[in-house]
């Protein structure tokens, strides 16, 4: 029975580590998107800018 629990703990730890890496990757990707949006929207004026601005505030 102890072996079963050990395997579950290892699987849980492995899954947690994988998900942590995925979360880090997602955070980096979102930061890149936000940076790209900032670069792009700083050049826009009028309706083009105001149409998308609220979603990023």
N, CA, C and O of each residue as an XYZ file, in Angstrom:
228
protein
N       0.815     -1.188      0.000
C       0.000      0.000      0.000
C       0.867      1.264      0.000
O       0.496      2.262     -0.617
N       2.000      1.235      0.673
C       2.873      2.410      0.729
C       3.409      2.752     -0.652
O       3.594      3.925     -0.977
N       3.659      1.729     -1.468
C       4.153      1.955     -2.822
C       3.142      2.694     -3.688
O       3.517      3.511     -4.529
N       1.871      2.409     -3.483
C       0.816      3.075     -4.237
C       0.792      4.562     -3.906
O       0.705      5.398     -4.806
N       0.869      4.894     -2.629
C       0.867      6.296     -2.219
C       2.105      7.029     -2.729
O       2.040      8.197     -3.110
N       3.240      6.315     -2.727
C       4.480      6.940     -3.204
C       4.344      7.288     -4.679
O       4.753      8.371     -5.098
N       3.782      6.397     -5.463
C       3.602      6.657     -6.883
C       2.646      7.827     -7.100
O       2.861      8.642     -7.996
N       1.601      7.916     -6.294
C       0.658      9.027     -6.437
C       1.336     10.350     -6.084
O       1.099     11.366     -6.738
N       2.175     10.338     -5.056
C       2.895     11.554     -4.690
C       3.861     11.978     -5.794
O       3.968     13.164     -6.106
N       4.559     11.019     -6.382
C       5.482     11.335     -7.466
C       4.728     11.874     -8.676
O       5.162     12.841     -9.303
N       3.606     11.251     -9.003
C       2.805     11.711    -10.134
C       2.266     13.111     -9.872
O       2.238     13.949    -10.774
N       1.842     13.361     -8.655
C       1.334     14.685     -8.294
C       2.440     15.727     -8.383
O       2.218     16.822     -8.900
N       3.614     15.403     -7.889
C       4.743     16.333     -7.948
C       5.151     16.602     -9.393
O       5.428     17.746     -9.753
N       5.192     15.577    -10.211
C       5.539     15.744    -11.621
C       4.516     16.614    -12.341
O       4.880     17.482    -13.135
N       3.262     16.386    -12.068
C       2.200     17.177    -12.683
C       2.284     18.628    -12.244
O       2.132     19.536    -13.061
N       2.523     18.849    -10.968
C       2.645     20.212    -10.452
C       3.822     20.928    -11.100
O       3.714     22.103    -11.451
N       4.925     20.246    -11.260
C       6.098     20.849    -11.889
C       5.812     21.185    -13.351
O       6.195     22.253    -13.828
N       5.146     20.287    -14.058
C       4.790     20.534    -15.458
C       3.865     21.745    -15.569
O       4.086     22.622    -16.403
N       2.835     21.793    -14.730
C       1.885     22.895    -14.776
C       2.546     24.224    -14.411
O       2.193     25.266    -14.963
N       3.485     24.188    -13.502
C       4.221     25.397    -13.140
C       4.993     25.938    -14.344
O       5.006     27.143    -14.594
N       5.623     25.048    -15.071
C       6.347     25.447    -16.284
C       5.404     26.019    -17.333
O       5.726     27.007    -17.993
N       4.243     25.398    -17.486
C       3.259     25.897    -18.438
C       2.761     27.284    -18.042
O       2.576     28.150    -18.897
N       2.547     27.490    -16.754
C       2.094     28.796    -16.259
C       3.155     29.861    -16.516
O       2.825     30.982    -16.902
N       4.420     29.521    -16.305
C       5.510     30.460    -16.574
C       5.566     30.819    -18.059
O       5.739     31.984    -18.418
N       5.418     29.813    -18.911
C       5.426     30.051    -20.358
C       4.262     30.952    -20.771
O       4.427     31.857    -21.588
N       3.101     30.699    -20.206
C       1.927     31.516    -20.513
C       2.125     32.954    -20.054
O       1.766     33.887    -20.771
N       2.686     33.139    -18.877
C       2.935     34.492    -18.369
C       3.891     35.246    -19.293
O       3.692     36.432    -19.554
N       4.918     34.570    -19.786
C       5.863     35.204    -20.706
C       5.173     35.579    -22.017
O       5.389     36.666    -22.554
N       4.350     34.678    -22.519
C       3.639     34.939    -23.770
C       2.673     36.111    -23.620
O       2.578     36.957    -24.509
N       1.959     36.161    -22.502
C       1.036     37.273    -22.266
C       1.782     38.593    -22.125
O       1.302     39.626    -22.592
N       2.937     38.573    -21.496
C       3.751     39.783    -21.382
C       4.207     40.257    -22.764
O       4.216     41.456    -23.044
N       4.586     39.307    -23.623
C       4.985     39.666    -24.990
C       3.810     40.266    -25.759
O       3.980     41.243    -26.488
N       2.629     39.690    -25.603
C       1.441     40.218    -26.277
C       1.126     41.624    -25.779
O       0.832     42.518    -26.573
N       1.187     41.816    -24.474
C       0.916     43.141    -23.908
C       1.940     44.164    -24.399
O       1.587     45.306    -24.693
N       3.197     43.759    -24.486
C       4.243     44.659    -24.980
C       4.000     45.000    -26.454
O       4.133     46.155    -26.860
N       3.647     44.001    -27.239
C       3.354     44.238    -28.653
C       2.156     45.162    -28.806
O       2.147     46.055    -29.654
N       1.149     44.935    -27.974
C      -0.037     45.792    -28.022
C       0.340     47.231    -27.671
O      -0.125     48.167    -28.321
N       1.164     47.412    -26.668
C       1.589     48.752    -26.289
C       2.340     49.451    -27.413
O       2.134     50.638    -27.666
N       3.212     48.707    -28.082
C       3.958     49.274    -29.209
C       3.026     49.653    -30.353
O       3.168     50.718    -30.954
N       2.082     48.785    -30.647
C       1.157     49.017    -31.748
C       0.172     50.138    -31.434
O      -0.020     51.047    -32.242
N      -0.444     50.073    -30.271
C      -1.500     51.037    -29.958
C      -0.967     52.448    -29.727
O      -1.717     53.416    -29.851
N       0.303     52.579    -29.398
C       0.852     53.919    -29.195
C       0.895     54.707    -30.500
O       0.993     55.934    -30.487
N       0.821     54.005    -31.615
C       0.871     54.651    -32.922
C      -0.518     54.894    -33.504
O      -0.666     55.633    -34.478
N      -1.530     54.277    -32.912
C      -2.892     54.420    -33.420
C      -3.545     55.667    -32.855
O      -3.207     56.118    -31.761
N      -4.475     56.217    -33.605
C      -5.252     57.361    -33.142
C      -6.717     57.173    -33.504
O      -7.053     56.319    -34.324
N      -7.569     57.954    -32.906
C      -8.987     57.968    -33.251
C      -9.722     56.699    -32.894
O      -9.449     56.083    -31.863
N     -10.660     56.302    -33.745
C     -11.535     55.153    -33.477
C     -10.755     53.839    -33.420
O     -11.107     52.942    -32.654
N      -9.727     53.727    -34.206
C      -8.940     52.490    -34.203
C      -8.361     52.225    -32.820
O      -8.351     51.089    -32.345
N      -7.885     53.270    -32.189
C      -7.293     53.111    -30.858
C      -8.371     52.928    -29.794
O      -8.277     52.026    -28.962
N      -9.375     53.764    -29.817
C     -10.394     53.720    -28.771
C     -11.217     52.444    -28.817
O     -11.778     52.049    -27.795
N     -11.309     51.790    -29.959
C     -12.084     50.550    -30.062
C     -11.455     49.412    -29.266
O     -12.171     48.554    -28.750
N     -10.140     49.393    -29.159
C      -9.448     48.286    -28.487
C      -8.861     48.654    -27.132
O      -8.528     47.763    -26.350
N      -8.728     49.903    -26.842
C      -8.076     50.352    -25.624
C      -8.716     49.820    -24.341
O      -7.978     49.389    -23.455
N     -10.058     49.823    -24.185
C     -10.648     49.354    -22.920
C     -10.300     47.903    -22.568
O     -10.186     47.566    -21.389
N     -10.134     47.066    -23.551
C      -9.831     45.655    -23.283
C      -8.461     45.464    -22.649
O      -8.220     44.446    -22.000
N      -7.568     46.416    -22.823
C      -6.206     46.282    -22.313
C      -5.925     47.122    -21.090
O      -4.807     47.125    -20.576
N      -6.917     47.825    -20.627
C      -6.706     48.656    -19.425
C      -6.975     47.884    -18.168
O      -6.847     48.427    -17.071
